[in-house]
Amino acid sequence: MAKPGRVDLWPAVPKPDDGEKQPWDDPLDRPSRSHEDIVLAQTIAQEIRAMIDRGEQIDTGTGPRPVHEGDFLILVRRRAVLFDALIRACKAQGLEIAGADRLTLGEELAVQDLIALLRFLALPEDNLSLAVALRSPLFGWSEDRLFRLAQGRGDRFLWEALRNDPASDDTRAVLDDLRGQVDFLRPFELIERVLSRHDGRHRIRARFGAEVDEALEAFVDLALSYEQGHIPSLDGFLGWLDASDAEVKRQTESAGRRVRVMTVHGAKGLEAPIVILPDTAYRNPPGSPAITQVGGVPILRTVKANATEAQIQADEASRALRDEESDRLLYVALTRAESWLIVTGAGNVEAETSWYARVAKGMEALAQMPLATALGEGARHEHGDWPAATGARAELGDELALAPLALAPIPAPPELRGALSPSGLGGAKAMPGDGAETEVALARGRAIHRALEVLPSVPADQRSARAQALLAGLDPDEAALCLADVKRVLDNPGLDPVFGARALVEVAVCGDWRGRALWGVIDRLLIDDTRVLAVDFKSNRMVPRDEAQVPEGLLRQMGAYAHLLRALYPGRRVETALLWTAEARLMPLEDAAVEAALARAALDPELAAS
């Protein structure tokens, strides 16, 4: 690629002022939001989601088409805060992402859970390893269940308490089977027994997602490679793991329709339709070594004030080499884009040697136009005819569609039942006569939820433009209706606590309800020392006058949230409320009403049969 068809320069995210709270001052203030790298990562993920949702188009040589996740390649200079934050932020936005291009097996949570189980099998008196294994997806114990087992055991080992606990027969059966095989199976066979016979692979995948498969397979391969040069004992394998630092390189060149996050070094030889460079701020040079070379002779360095001329010249030569390497790396980064290059940064971008400053200086020599971004006023240079956004999300193209395989379906184990959603517990979701078509109402609700998730963190003077971009895929009349609802809610000062910095956004909760797994996402969650408040947004056109008119399905949903939150916060008062966007009104719900509705859901015959 010689030149991208479009170059965007977004404003950089500055470091917080010295007077702002630092991340360790108050954990309730969600300090991660104040770190410039975190803010930038969240903004980039939101913008990728917005570009896909509004059907932004790109021409890769075969005609215009809407962009999808696989078009995006995000390049950083090192695997630091920004690298991990980008992956987390993309996952939070529901984007398909390939994950890190390199992973260290010992740092993967799924591998750590397996190692904890192996440590217990090698030494049953290891209380901590057993506790970790029980809390892992392999057994799925809750914190409360583990506490009740461990708290009253006295001087006994945790394994002894587990063996004498009648409520733990299922867990004990698995552990007894594995302990009975420790002296007969190699580490590889023992790990495969956990993953296959005892459904460990499925359980771990359900918790961590499909991307964990690569780490699991790499761990199994590691056990096999250990056996090639060592006596295959469990103790020996665990000791070998402690002394090793296994790393896996992912094949992100063929990530398909997934966002890729890589280092610039790792991207050499690769290209992508859209490349984002977020790591462009000034970086302090590495500390000088205690010994340097002058003319091939090592000398002991001294402080700069007392440096000899030879040392000064050697330092200057070393600095020049670093600058040249930085320039080469910048060239590699800039030339990875096939069509669209986006440059931004976080922190100090004013220094002349920063990548951001160099790109900005180059942009000054180009014909450019102002560009409104989520970070403020930016600049754009483009050539060629760029197609307008379609206002619709990209669908899987025929060229990528795969023919279905003629395989028989794998039956689910008879004892397993599907997880329930709080919004799927039955009952009406709207008042009689609401009149809205189901698909129209769902699309409106999704659009309003999305806008209320994103816009509170956007400066007030930029909200209107951002809201219009978020609602671009709707019918104009529906978009105007949603925009009015969102504006009404955000302009209501009485709702400021719901959208303040202390409110948690889109909080996923899960737990057990009458022997069934229950999982849902709470729109807003406010937590303090004495109470927990769950708020759910409702975009119904007909709004109940009071709690007595609230539809049954909504009461059941809020009752399910309250049930899950009481298990998470046993010492605090749990409250629920509905925010009716059509009137910008917050309606608290009585505990007795939502509890009674949840009890009625348990008697619903359709729910019991599902």
C-alpha positions as CSV (number, residue, x, y, z in Angstrom):
1,M,0.0,0.0,0.0
2,A,1.4,3.4,-1.0
3,K,-1.3,5.8,0.3
4,P,-4.5,5.2,2.2
5,G,-7.6,6.7,0.7
6,R,-8.4,8.4,3.9
7,V,-6.4,9.7,6.9
8,D,-8.1,10.8,10.1
9,L,-6.3,12.6,12.9
10,W,-8.3,12.4,16.1
11,P,-7.5,14.7,19.1
12,A,-5.4,13.1,21.8
13,V,-6.6,12.2,25.3
14,P,-4.6,14.3,27.8
15,K,-3.4,13.1,31.1
16,P,-5.6,14.0,34.1
17,D,-4.8,17.2,35.8
18,D,-2.7,16.9,38.9
19,G,-5.6,17.9,41.0
20,E,-7.8,15.1,39.8
21,K,-8.3,12.0,41.9
22,Q,-5.7,9.3,41.2
23,P,-6.7,5.7,40.6
24,W,-6.1,4.7,44.2
25,D,-8.0,7.5,45.9
26,D,-11.5,6.1,45.9
27,P,-12.4,2.8,44.2
28,L,-16.1,3.8,44.1
29,D,-15.2,6.5,41.6
30,R,-14.3,3.9,39.0
31,P,-10.8,5.3,38.7
32,S,-9.9,3.4,35.5
33,R,-12.1,5.8,33.6
34,S,-9.7,8.6,34.5
35,H,-6.5,7.0,33.0
36,E,-5.9,8.4,29.6
37,D,-5.1,5.0,28.1
38,I,-8.4,3.6,29.4
39,V,-10.4,6.5,28.1
40,L,-8.8,6.2,24.7
41,A,-9.3,2.5,24.5
42,Q,-13.0,2.9,25.4
43,T,-13.5,5.6,22.8
44,I,-11.8,3.6,20.1
45,A,-14.0,0.6,20.9
46,Q,-17.1,2.7,20.9
47,E,-16.2,4.3,17.6
48,I,-15.6,0.9,15.9
49,R,-19.0,-0.2,17.2
50,A,-20.6,3.0,15.9
51,M,-18.9,2.7,12.4
52,I,-20.2,-0.9,12.1
53,D,-23.7,-0.1,13.4
54,R,-24.2,2.9,11.0
55,G,-23.0,0.9,8.1
56,E,-19.8,2.9,7.3
57,Q,-18.6,1.8,3.9
58,I,-15.2,1.0,2.4
59,D,-14.0,0.1,-1.1
60,T,-11.3,-2.5,-1.1
61,G,-11.2,-2.8,-4.9
62,T,-14.3,-4.9,-5.6
63,G,-16.8,-2.2,-4.9
64,P,-18.2,-0.5,-1.8
65,R,-19.3,-2.6,1.1
66,P,-20.1,-2.0,4.8
67,V,-17.2,-2.5,7.2
68,H,-17.0,-5.3,9.7
69,E,-14.8,-6.2,12.6
70,G,-12.3,-8.0,10.4
71,D,-11.4,-4.8,8.6
72,F,-9.9,-3.2,11.8
73,L,-6.2,-3.6,12.8
74,I,-5.2,-1.7,15.9
75,L,-1.4,-1.3,16.3
76,V,0.5,-0.4,19.5
77,R,4.1,0.0,20.2
78,R,4.2,-2.3,23.3
79,R,2.0,-4.6,25.3
80,A,1.2,-2.3,28.2
81,V,-1.9,-0.7,29.7
82,L,-3.3,0.5,26.4
83,F,-2.9,-3.0,24.8
84,D,-5.0,-4.8,27.5
85,A,-7.5,-1.9,27.7
86,L,-8.2,-2.1,24.0
87,I,-9.0,-5.8,24.2
88,R,-11.3,-5.3,27.3
89,A,-13.0,-2.3,25.7
90,C,-13.7,-4.2,22.4
91,K,-15.2,-7.1,24.3
92,A,-17.3,-4.7,26.4
93,Q,-18.8,-3.3,23.1
94,G,-19.7,-6.8,21.9
95,L,-17.1,-6.7,19.1
96,E,-15.6,-9.9,17.7
97,I,-12.0,-9.7,18.6
98,A,-9.0,-12.0,18.0
99,G,-7.4,-11.2,21.4
100,A,-3.8,-10.7,22.1
101,D,-1.3,-11.7,19.4
102,R,0.9,-13.3,22.1
103,L,-0.2,-14.9,25.4
104,T,1.8,-16.2,28.3
105,L,0.1,-19.4,29.5
106,G,0.8,-18.9,33.1
107,E,-1.1,-15.6,33.0
108,E,-4.3,-17.2,31.5
109,L,-7.0,-17.6,34.1
110,A,-8.3,-20.8,32.6
111,V,-4.8,-22.3,32.7
112,Q,-4.3,-21.1,36.3
113,D,-7.5,-22.9,37.3
114,L,-6.2,-26.1,35.8
115,I,-2.9,-25.8,37.5
116,A,-4.7,-25.2,40.8
117,L,-6.6,-28.4,40.4
118,L,-3.4,-30.3,39.5
119,R,-1.7,-28.9,42.6
120,F,-4.5,-30.2,44.8
121,L,-4.4,-33.6,43.1
122,A,-0.6,-33.7,43.9
123,L,-1.1,-32.5,47.5
124,P,-4.7,-32.8,48.9
125,E,-3.7,-30.8,51.9
126,D,-3.2,-27.7,49.7
127,N,-6.3,-25.8,50.9
128,L,-5.7,-22.7,48.7
129,S,-5.4,-24.7,45.5
130,L,-8.6,-26.7,46.3
131,A,-10.4,-23.4,47.0
132,V,-9.3,-21.9,43.7
133,A,-10.4,-25.0,41.8
134,L,-13.8,-25.0,43.4
135,R,-14.4,-21.4,42.5
136,S,-13.2,-22.0,38.9
137,P,-15.6,-22.8,36.1
138,L,-14.5,-26.5,36.5
139,F,-16.8,-26.8,39.5
140,G,-18.6,-23.4,39.5
141,W,-18.9,-22.9,43.3
142,S,-20.1,-19.5,44.5
143,E,-18.2,-17.5,47.1
144,D,-21.0,-18.1,49.6
145,R,-20.9,-21.9,49.2
146,L,-17.1,-22.0,49.6
147,F,-17.3,-19.8,52.7
148,R,-19.9,-22.0,54.3
149,L,-17.8,-25.1,53.7
150,A,-14.5,-23.5,54.9
151,Q,-15.7,-21.4,57.7
152,G,-16.7,-24.1,60.2
153,R,-14.2,-26.7,59.4
154,G,-11.9,-25.9,62.4
155,D,-8.5,-27.5,62.2
156,R,-9.4,-29.9,59.4
157,F,-8.1,-29.6,55.9
158,L,-10.6,-28.2,53.3
159,W,-10.6,-31.6,51.5
160,E,-11.7,-33.3,54.7
161,A,-14.6,-30.9,55.1
162,L,-15.6,-31.5,51.5
163,R,-15.6,-35.3,51.9
164,N,-17.9,-35.0,54.9
165,D,-20.3,-32.5,53.2
166,P,-23.4,-34.3,52.0
167,A,-24.3,-31.4,49.7
168,S,-21.0,-31.8,47.7
169,D,-21.5,-35.3,46.4
170,D,-21.2,-34.2,42.7
171,T,-17.9,-32.3,43.3
172,R,-16.5,-35.1,45.5
173,A,-17.2,-37.7,42.8
174,V,-15.2,-35.8,40.2
175,L,-12.3,-35.2,42.6
176,D,-12.3,-38.8,43.8
177,D,-12.1,-40.0,40.2
178,L,-9.2,-37.8,39.5
179,R,-7.3,-38.6,42.7
180,G,-7.7,-42.3,41.9
181,Q,-6.0,-41.8,38.6
182,V,-3.0,-39.6,39.7
183,D,-0.7,-42.5,40.2
184,F,-1.6,-44.1,36.9
185,L,-2.0,-41.3,34.3
186,R,0.6,-39.0,32.8
187,P,0.0,-35.3,33.3
188,F,-1.3,-35.0,29.7
189,E,-3.8,-37.8,30.2
190,L,-4.9,-36.3,33.5
191,I,-5.5,-32.9,32.0
192,E,-7.4,-34.4,29.1
193,R,-9.5,-36.4,31.6
194,V,-10.5,-33.1,33.3
195,L,-11.3,-31.4,30.0
196,S,-13.1,-34.2,28.2
197,R,-14.5,-36.8,30.6
198,H,-15.5,-34.2,33.2
199,D,-16.7,-31.5,30.7
200,G,-14.0,-29.1,31.8
201,R,-13.4,-27.7,28.3
202,H,-17.1,-26.9,27.9
203,R,-17.4,-25.3,31.3
204,I,-14.3,-23.1,30.8
205,R,-15.4,-22.1,27.3
206,A,-18.8,-21.1,28.7
207,R,-17.1,-18.8,31.2
208,F,-14.3,-17.3,29.2
209,G,-15.5,-17.5,25.6
210,A,-14.2,-19.2,22.5
211,E,-10.8,-17.5,22.6
212,V,-9.8,-19.6,25.5
213,D,-9.6,-22.7,23.3
214,E,-6.1,-21.7,22.0
215,A,-4.7,-21.4,25.6
216,L,-6.2,-24.8,26.6
217,E,-4.8,-26.6,23.6
218,A,-1.4,-24.9,24.1
219,F,-1.5,-26.1,27.7
220,V,-2.2,-29.7,26.6
221,D,0.6,-29.5,24.0
222,L,2.9,-28.2,26.8
223,A,2.1,-31.3,28.9
224,L,3.0,-33.5,25.8
225,S,6.3,-31.6,25.2
226,Y,7.2,-32.1,28.9
227,E,6.9,-35.8,28.6
228,Q,9.3,-35.9,25.7
229,G,12.3,-35.0,27.9
230,H,11.2,-35.8,31.4
231,I,9.7,-38.6,33.5
232,P,6.0,-37.9,33.2
233,S,5.1,-37.4,36.9
234,L,2.6,-34.8,38.2
235,D,5.0,-33.3,40.7
236,G,7.7,-33.0,38.1
237,F,5.4,-31.4,35.7
238,L,4.2,-28.8,38.2
239,G,7.8,-28.0,39.1
240,W,8.7,-27.7,35.5
241,L,5.8,-25.3,35.0
242,D,7.1,-23.1,37.8
243,A,10.5,-22.8,36.2
244,S,9.2,-22.2,32.6
245,D,7.6,-19.2,30.9
246,A,5.6,-20.7,28.1
247,E,4.4,-18.2,25.5
248,V,2.0,-18.8,22.5
249,K,2.0,-16.7,19.4
250,R,-1.5,-16.4,17.9
251,Q,-2.0,-16.6,14.1
252,T,-3.8,-13.3,13.9
253,E,-2.9,-12.9,10.2
254,S,-6.1,-15.0,9.5
255,A,-8.3,-13.7,12.2
256,G,-11.4,-13.7,9.9
257,R,-14.1,-11.2,10.9
258,R,-12.5,-10.2,14.1
259,V,-10.7,-7.0,15.3
260,R,-7.0,-7.6,15.6
261,V,-4.8,-5.8,18.3
262,M,-1.1,-6.3,17.7
263,T,2.3,-4.6,18.1
264,V,3.8,-2.8,15.2
265,H,6.7,-5.2,15.2
266,G,4.2,-8.2,15.0
267,A,2.4,-6.6,12.1
268,K,5.3,-6.4,9.7
269,G,4.2,-7.9,6.4
270,L,0.5,-7.6,7.2
271,E,-2.1,-5.1,5.9
272,A,-5.7,-4.3,6.8
273,P,-8.4,-2.0,5.2
274,I,-8.6,0.1,8.4
275,V,-5.6,0.7,10.7
276,I,-5.8,2.5,14.0
277,L,-2.7,3.9,15.6
278,P,-3.5,4.8,19.3
279,D,0.0,4.5,20.8
280,T,1.6,7.7,19.4
281,A,2.4,9.8,22.5
282,Y,5.9,10.7,23.5
283,R,7.7,7.9,25.3
284,N,10.5,8.5,27.8
285,P,13.8,6.9,26.5
286,P,15.0,3.9,28.4
287,G,17.5,4.4,31.2
288,S,21.1,4.4,30.2
289,P,23.1,1.3,31.2
290,A,25.8,1.6,33.8
291,I,28.4,0.5,31.2
292,T,28.6,1.9,27.6
293,Q,31.1,1.4,24.8
294,V,33.3,4.0,23.2
295,G,35.2,2.8,20.2
296,G,34.5,-0.8,21.2
297,V,36.0,-0.3,24.7
298,P,33.5,-0.6,27.6
299,I,33.6,2.3,30.0
300,L,31.8,3.0,33.3
301,R,29.2,5.7,32.8
302,T,29.0,8.6,35.1
303,V,26.3,11.3,35.8
304,K,25.7,13.7,32.9
305,A,27.3,16.7,34.8
306,N,30.6,14.8,35.1
307,A,30.4,13.0,31.7
308,T,33.5,12.9,29.5
309,E,33.3,14.0,25.9
310,A,33.6,10.3,24.8
311,Q,30.6,9.4,26.9
312,I,28.5,12.3,25.6
313,Q,29.3,11.3,22.0
314,A,28.4,7.6,22.8
315,D,25.1,8.7,24.3
316,E,24.3,10.9,21.3
317,A,25.1,8.0,18.9
318,S,22.8,5.7,20.9
319,R,20.0,8.3,20.9
320,A,20.4,8.7,17.1
321,L,20.0,5.0,16.6
322,R,16.9,4.9,18.8
323,D,15.4,7.8,16.8
324,E,16.1,6.0,13.5
325,E,14.5,2.8,14.7
326,S,11.5,4.8,15.9
327,D,11.2,6.4,12.4
328,R,11.4,3.0,10.7
329,L,8.7,1.6,13.0
330,L,6.5,4.6,12.3
331,Y,6.8,3.9,8.6
332,V,5.8,0.3,9.1
333,A,2.8,1.4,11.1
334,L,1.6,4.0,8.6
335,T,1.9,1.6,5.7
336,R,-0.2,-1.2,7.1
337,A,-3.4,0.6,6.0
338,E,-4.9,-0.4,2.7
339,S,-7.6,2.3,2.6
340,W,-8.2,4.1,5.9
341,L,-5.7,5.3,8.5
342,I,-6.8,6.6,11.9
343,V,-4.2,8.2,14.2
344,T,-4.8,9.3,17.8
345,G,-3.0,9.2,21.1
346,A,-3.1,9.5,24.9
347,G,-0.8,11.6,27.1
348,N,2.0,13.9,25.9
349,V,1.7,14.3,22.2
350,E,3.2,17.8,22.0
351,A,6.8,16.7,21.9
352,E,8.3,17.0,18.4
353,T,9.6,13.5,18.5
354,S,6.2,11.9,19.3
355,W,4.6,10.0,16.5
356,Y,1.4,12.0,16.9
357,A,3.3,15.3,16.4
358,R,5.0,14.0,13.3
359,V,1.8,12.8,11.7
360,A,0.1,16.1,12.6
361,K,2.9,18.0,11.0
362,G,2.6,15.9,7.9
363,M,-1.2,16.5,7.8
364,E,-0.6,20.3,7.7
365,A,0.9,19.9,4.2
366,L,-2.2,18.1,2.9
367,A,-5.6,19.3,1.9
368,Q,-7.7,18.5,5.0
369,M,-11.1,19.2,6.3
370,P,-12.4,19.4,9.9
371,L,-13.7,16.2,11.5
372,A,-16.0,15.9,14.4
373,T,-15.0,13.0,16.6
374,A,-15.9,11.6,20.0
375,L,-12.7,13.2,21.4
376,G,-13.3,16.6,19.8
377,E,-12.4,18.4,16.6
378,G,-10.0,16.5,14.4
379,A,-8.8,16.6,10.8
380,R,-9.3,14.4,7.8
381,H,-7.6,14.1,4.4
382,E,-9.0,11.9,1.8
383,H,-8.9,11.3,-1.9
384,G,-11.1,9.3,-4.2
385,D,-14.9,8.9,-4.0
386,W,-15.9,7.5,-0.6
387,P,-19.4,5.9,-0.4
388,A,-21.8,7.1,2.2
389,A,-22.8,5.0,5.2
390,T,-25.7,2.7,4.6
391,G,-27.2,3.1,8.1
392,A,-27.3,-0.7,8.5
393,R,-24.9,-3.2,10.1
394,A,-22.8,-5.3,7.7
395,E,-24.1,-8.8,7.2
396,L,-22.0,-11.9,6.4
397,G,-21.2,-11.7,2.7
398,D,-21.8,-14.6,0.4
399,E,-18.2,-14.9,-0.3
400,L,-17.6,-15.8,3.4
401,A,-20.6,-18.0,3.9
402,L,-19.8,-21.6,4.6
403,A,-22.1,-24.5,3.6
404,P,-23.6,-26.3,6.6
405,L,-22.0,-29.6,7.5
406,A,-24.2,-32.6,7.5
407,L,-23.5,-33.6,11.1
408,A,-25.9,-35.0,13.6
409,P,-26.6,-32.6,16.5
410,I,-24.8,-33.3,19.7
411,P,-27.4,-33.9,22.4
412,A,-27.1,-31.9,25.6
413,P,-26.6,-34.0,28.8
414,P,-30.0,-34.8,30.2
415,E,-29.2,-33.2,33.6
416,L,-28.3,-29.8,32.1
417,R,-31.0,-27.2,31.4
418,G,-30.6,-23.9,29.5
419,A,-29.8,-20.7,31.3
420,L,-32.6,-18.3,32.0
421,S,-32.7,-14.6,31.3
422,P,-34.5,-12.2,33.7
423,S,-36.3,-10.7,30.7
424,G,-37.4,-14.2,29.6
425,L,-39.3,-15.2,32.7
426,G,-42.7,-14.8,31.1
427,G,-45.4,-12.2,31.6
428,A,-46.4,-9.1,29.6
429,K,-43.8,-6.5,28.9
430,A,-46.1,-3.7,27.9
431,M,-49.5,-2.3,29.0
432,P,-52.6,-3.3,27.1
433,G,-53.1,-1.1,24.0
434,D,-49.5,0.0,23.7
435,G,-49.9,-0.8,20.0
436,A,-46.2,-0.8,19.0
437,E,-45.1,-3.7,16.7
438,T,-42.7,-6.0,18.4
439,E,-39.8,-5.5,16.0
440,V,-40.3,-1.7,16.0
441,A,-40.4,-1.6,19.8
442,L,-37.3,-3.8,20.1
443,A,-35.3,-1.7,17.7
444,R,-36.3,1.5,19.5
445,G,-35.4,0.0,22.8
446,R,-32.0,-1.1,21.6
447,A,-31.3,2.3,20.1
448,I,-32.3,4.2,23.3
449,H,-30.3,1.8,25.5
450,R,-27.3,2.2,23.3
451,A,-27.5,6.0,23.3
452,L,-28.0,6.2,27.1
453,E,-25.0,3.9,27.5
454,V,-22.7,6.0,25.4
455,L,-23.8,9.7,25.6
456,P,-23.4,10.4,29.4
457,S,-19.6,10.3,28.9
458,V,-19.7,12.5,25.8
459,P,-19.3,16.3,26.3
460,A,-22.7,18.0,26.2
461,D,-21.8,20.1,23.1
462,Q,-21.0,16.9,21.2
463,R,-24.0,14.8,22.3
464,S,-26.4,15.8,19.5
465,A,-24.0,14.8,16.7
466,R,-23.0,11.6,18.4
467,A,-26.7,10.7,19.1
468,Q,-27.6,11.2,15.5
469,A,-24.8,8.9,14.5
470,L,-25.9,6.2,16.9
471,L,-29.5,6.4,15.7
472,A,-28.6,6.6,12.0
473,G,-29.9,3.1,11.2
474,L,-33.5,3.8,12.3
475,D,-36.5,5.2,10.4
476,P,-36.3,9.0,10.6
477,D,-39.5,9.3,12.6
478,E,-38.3,6.6,15.0
479,A,-34.9,8.2,15.3
480,A,-36.5,11.6,16.1
481,L,-38.7,9.9,18.8
482,C,-35.6,8.1,20.3
483,L,-33.6,11.3,20.2
484,A,-36.3,13.2,22.1
485,D,-36.4,10.4,24.8
486,V,-32.7,10.4,25.2
487,K,-32.5,14.2,25.4
488,R,-35.4,14.3,27.9
489,V,-33.6,11.8,30.2
490,L,-30.2,13.4,30.1
491,D,-31.6,16.9,30.6
492,N,-33.4,15.8,33.8
493,P,-31.2,16.9,36.7
494,G,-33.1,14.5,39.0
495,L,-31.6,11.6,37.1
496,D,-27.9,12.8,37.5
497,P,-27.0,10.1,40.1
498,V,-28.1,7.4,37.6
499,F,-25.7,8.7,35.0
500,G,-23.0,9.9,37.3
501,A,-19.4,8.6,37.6
502,R,-20.3,6.2,40.5
503,A,-22.9,4.4,38.4
504,L,-21.8,1.1,36.9
505,V,-22.9,0.6,33.3
506,E,-24.2,-2.6,31.6
507,V,-23.4,-4.8,34.5
508,A,-23.5,-8.6,33.8
509,V,-24.8,-10.7,36.7
510,C,-25.3,-14.4,37.0
511,G,-26.3,-16.9,39.7
512,D,-28.7,-19.7,40.6
513,W,-32.4,-19.6,40.8
514,R,-34.4,-22.7,41.8
515,G,-31.7,-25.0,40.3
516,R,-31.5,-23.1,37.0
517,A,-28.7,-20.7,35.9
518,L,-29.9,-17.1,35.7
519,W,-28.0,-14.5,33.7
520,G,-28.7,-10.9,32.7
521,V,-27.3,-7.4,32.2
522,I,-28.4,-4.5,34.4
523,D,-28.5,-1.1,32.7
524,R,-27.3,0.9,35.7
525,L,-26.1,-0.2,39.1
526,L,-25.5,2.1,42.0
527,I,-23.6,0.8,45.0
528,D,-22.7,2.4,48.3
529,D,-21.9,1.1,51.8
530,T,-25.5,0.3,52.8
531,R,-27.6,-0.3,49.6
532,V,-27.5,-1.5,46.0
533,L,-29.9,0.1,43.4
534,A,-30.5,-1.6,40.1
535,V,-32.1,0.6,37.4
536,D,-33.5,-0.8,34.1
537,F,-34.4,1.5,31.1
538,K,-37.9,1.0,29.5
539,S,-38.8,2.7,26.3
540,N,-42.6,1.8,26.3
541,R,-44.8,4.5,24.8
542,M,-47.6,3.9,27.4
543,V,-46.1,4.5,30.8
544,P,-47.8,3.2,34.0
545,R,-49.1,5.8,36.4
546,D,-47.8,3.8,39.4
547,E,-46.3,0.5,40.4
548,A,-49.7,-1.2,40.4
549,Q,-49.9,-0.8,36.6
550,V,-46.4,-2.1,35.9
551,P,-46.6,-5.2,33.5
552,E,-46.0,-8.5,35.1
553,G,-43.0,-9.4,32.9
554,L,-41.1,-6.3,34.0
555,L,-41.8,-7.0,37.7
556,R,-40.4,-10.6,37.2
557,Q,-37.3,-9.2,35.5
558,M,-36.6,-6.8,38.3
559,G,-37.3,-9.5,40.9
560,A,-34.7,-11.7,39.2
561,Y,-32.1,-8.8,39.4
562,A,-32.9,-8.3,43.0
563,H,-32.5,-12.1,43.7
564,L,-29.0,-12.1,42.0
565,L,-27.8,-9.0,43.7
566,R,-28.8,-10.2,47.2
567,A,-26.4,-13.1,46.7
568,L,-23.6,-10.8,45.7
569,Y,-24.2,-8.2,48.4
570,P,-25.6,-10.0,51.4
571,G,-25.0,-7.2,53.9
572,R,-26.7,-4.4,51.9
573,R,-30.3,-3.4,51.1
574,V,-31.1,-4.2,47.5
575,E,-33.6,-1.9,45.6
576,T,-34.9,-1.8,42.1
577,A,-36.3,0.9,39.9
578,L,-37.5,1.4,36.3
579,L,-36.6,4.5,34.3
580,W,-39.4,5.3,31.8
581,T,-37.6,7.1,29.0
582,A,-40.8,8.5,27.4
583,E,-41.3,10.6,30.6
584,A,-37.8,10.6,32.0
585,R,-39.3,9.3,35.2
586,L,-37.6,7.0,37.7
587,M,-40.1,4.6,39.3
588,P,-38.9,2.8,42.5
589,L,-40.4,-0.7,43.0
590,E,-41.4,-2.2,46.3
591,D,-39.4,-5.3,47.3
592,A,-42.6,-7.3,48.1
593,A,-44.0,-6.6,44.6
594,V,-40.9,-7.9,42.7
595,E,-40.4,-10.8,45.0
596,A,-44.0,-11.9,44.5
597,A,-43.7,-11.6,40.7
598,L,-40.6,-13.7,40.8
599,A,-42.4,-16.3,42.9
600,R,-45.2,-16.4,40.3
601,A,-42.6,-17.0,37.6
602,A,-41.6,-20.1,39.3
603,L,-45.2,-21.4,38.9
604,D,-45.3,-20.6,35.2
605,P,-45.9,-23.9,33.4
606,E,-44.3,-22.7,30.1
607,L,-41.1,-21.7,32.0
608,A,-41.0,-25.0,33.9
609,A,-41.2,-26.9,30.6
610,S,-38.4,-24.9,28.9
